[in-house]
């Protein structure tokens, strides 16, 4: 099953909100923002180029997120419900959130968090070293990973609210 227009729109909006948050984290805690412009767009490091490249990347990641969520959300919700019936601790943690915000929003936000961490780790450990020859070791900056976690939470939460809210 592929995402419909409403789901794609929600993913792009969530990706842009999450991307802006990620960009602020990266710009003010790491030296990578200008370098991103160099890798993706121009020969010279550029702050504006870095922002354009980051937001473009975030939109692509948002569309990929929509494709994943569309395919797996029902299985993920079933798993969460199964865990809450087997574990009192999981039930006490998850049920107040689902009662207040709704299961779909909680699940898409959780999926976003996991997605953001996986993407941040993947980009830092694999993609950045391949694209930027000056980075000789994996770039796994803690603040950048935290920024990707925020990106994922905002992406997932926005997606869930716009599509299922």
Buried (B, 14 or more C-beta within 10 A) or exposed (E): EEBEEEBBBBBBBBBBBBBBBBBEBBBEBBEBBBBBBBBBBBEEBBEEBBBBBBBBBBBEBBBBBBBBBBEBBEEBBEEBBEBBEEEEEBBEEBEEBBEEBBBBBBBBBBBBBBBBBEBBBEBBEEBBBEBBEEBEEBBEBEEBBBBBBBBBBBBBBBBBBBBBB
